[in-house]
Amino acid sequence: MNILIPFIQQANKTQSPLNLDWELLIRQARKSLLLSHVAILVKHLDLNKEAHSHFFDQLCAAEVLTTKQKQVVKWELQQISNALKHLDVPVIVLKGGAYIAQNLQAGQGRLLSDVDIMVPRSSIRCVESALKKAGYFGKKLSAYDEKYYRKWMHEIPPLVHFNRQTTLDVHHSILPLTVKLKPDPIKLLRNAQPIDDFHEMYTLSETDMFLHSCAHLFHDGELEHGLRDLIDMNALLSEFTQRNTRYWDDLCDRAWELNLEQPLYYAMRYCSKILDTTVPDHAWIKMNKAAMTPWRRKILDSLFVRAFQPDHSTCDDTFTSLARWILYIRSHYLRMPLYLLLPHLFRKAFIAPYEERKREVNKRKRQNMP
């Protein structure tokens, strides 16, 4: 049963239009980018809509928004395909865009802040040039940030279309170049699945798509919407295991092949712990060597369980902010060796804010000039 269904049913018990449970549920879901997900779920439940008409109006609006965005994403993918088709370069659509492109359950009610694609690293320059000709331009960055992306990261600086204002992230791998985990992008490209009606556009295979979600969540450290990402994983597992009875075996074997066994183990643990996802015994056995030691498990449980709550003040306890800060530092430690990490954090904490204030002051001066 979906984790949100008990909360929806509980909110529906009170028949007053001033039901505070509904109000709180909607506030938390909106902050977690799950409001459209809630809207889809209530369609399958026998609820008294007349008693909660105000709240259902908000849910309907959220569903309309994601339906429209789904159309926009598919149209944007077509524009990207048109811009790159003369290159004959394979383009892999990642994350939420992939869920929508392949009409997966995880794409239902999914909100996107940008579109992510991956191309071979050898093609990055020609792909970036072609996208610029099509109207995608990079935001102005400091020399340090430009170097950070180009030298160490798994993507170039974000591109924004000058007219549509859509953001496009162009990757050449699924993890930064500086991390210890080294999933081979060529292996990912080799197993990619084509998207119907798009020239040279693909998504990752079903196993690789799930493993990328694991790596993104547990190595990139973007936990602000961690609950949404966990629910994405749960939806992917539900759909893929129905299609393929050997999916868990294939997933575990692929994780070891791509050096992503640790992120998969974390996903298995926290999907089952927080979402009550069913993980078969033989999968735990296959991933036993990636298991955490008892003391490490206890520490990470206390951190992740807090971090995977909705990013809303009503879900926080005394240690939530500290837990998220520790996981943020952890993600950077996993992403960069110490000789790069320490100067990077120092710059982000002290130099970058100073440079930003300086730019703002100069901008105001220019605006006040006669």
VENSUL-V912579 format. One record per pair of residues at least 12 apart in sequence whose C-alpha atoms are under 6 Angstrom apart, sorted by the first residue. I is the first residue (numbers start at 1). GAP is how many residues later the second one is. D is the distance in Angstrom with one decimal. If there is no record, write none. Layout:
# VENSUL-V912579
i->I gap->GAP d->D
i->I gap->GAP d->D
This chain:
# VENSUL-V912579
i->3 gap->272 d->5.6
i->15 gap->36 d->5.5
i->17 gap->34 d->5.7
i->17 gap->35 d->5.3
i->32 gap->193 d->5.5
i->32 gap->278 d->5.5
i->36 gap->26 d->5.1
i->36 gap->27 d->5.0
i->36 gap->73 d->4.7
i->37 gap->72 d->4.9
i->39 gap->20 d->4.9
i->66 gap->43 d->5.6
i->83 gap->51 d->6.0
i->90 gap->110 d->5.1
i->91 gap->27 d->5.8
i->91 gap->28 d->5.2
i->91 gap->110 d->4.8
i->92 gap->25 d->5.3
i->92 gap->26 d->4.9
i->92 gap->109 d->5.8
i->92 gap->110 d->4.6
i->92 gap->111 d->5.0
i->93 gap->24 d->4.4
i->93 gap->110 d->5.1
i->94 gap->22 d->5.3
i->94 gap->23 d->5.5
i->97 gap->18 d->6.0
i->98 gap->105 d->5.8
i->106 gap->126 d->5.1
i->106 gap->129 d->5.3
i->114 gap->53 d->4.9
i->114 gap->54 d->5.7
i->115 gap->53 d->5.0
i->116 gap->52 d->5.9
i->116 gap->53 d->4.8
i->117 gap->53 d->5.2
i->117 gap->54 d->5.9
i->118 gap->52 d->5.7
i->118 gap->53 d->4.3
i->118 gap->54 d->5.2
i->119 gap->53 d->5.2
i->120 gap->52 d->5.5
i->121 gap->51 d->4.9
i->135 gap->26 d->5.3
i->135 gap->27 d->5.8
i->136 gap->23 d->5.5
i->136 gap->24 d->5.1
i->136 gap->25 d->4.1
i->137 gap->22 d->5.0
i->137 gap->23 d->5.4
i->138 gap->20 d->5.9
i->138 gap->21 d->4.4
i->152 gap->25 d->5.5
i->152 gap->26 d->6.0
i->153 gap->23 d->4.4
i->153 gap->24 d->5.7
i->154 gap->17 d->5.6
i->154 gap->18 d->5.7
i->154 gap->19 d->5.1
i->154 gap->21 d->5.6
i->154 gap->22 d->4.3
i->154 gap->23 d->5.9
i->155 gap->15 d->5.5
i->155 gap->16 d->4.0
i->155 gap->17 d->5.9
i->156 gap->14 d->6.0
i->173 gap->12 d->5.6
i->178 gap->158 d->5.4
i->179 gap->156 d->4.7
i->179 gap->157 d->5.9
i->183 gap->75 d->4.7
i->183 gap->76 d->5.9
i->191 gap->14 d->5.8
i->192 gap->12 d->4.5
i->192 gap->13 d->5.1
i->193 gap->12 d->5.6
i->207 gap->44 d->5.2
i->214 gap->49 d->5.3
i->214 gap->50 d->5.8
i->214 gap->53 d->5.9
i->215 gap->48 d->5.4
i->218 gap->45 d->5.9
i->219 gap->112 d->5.5
i->220 gap->111 d->5.7
i->221 gap->107 d->5.7
i->221 gap->110 d->4.8
i->226 gap->82 d->5.2
i->227 gap->81 d->5.0
i->262 gap->28 d->5.6
i->303 gap->20 d->4.9
i->306 gap->14 d->5.7
i->307 gap->17 d->5.7
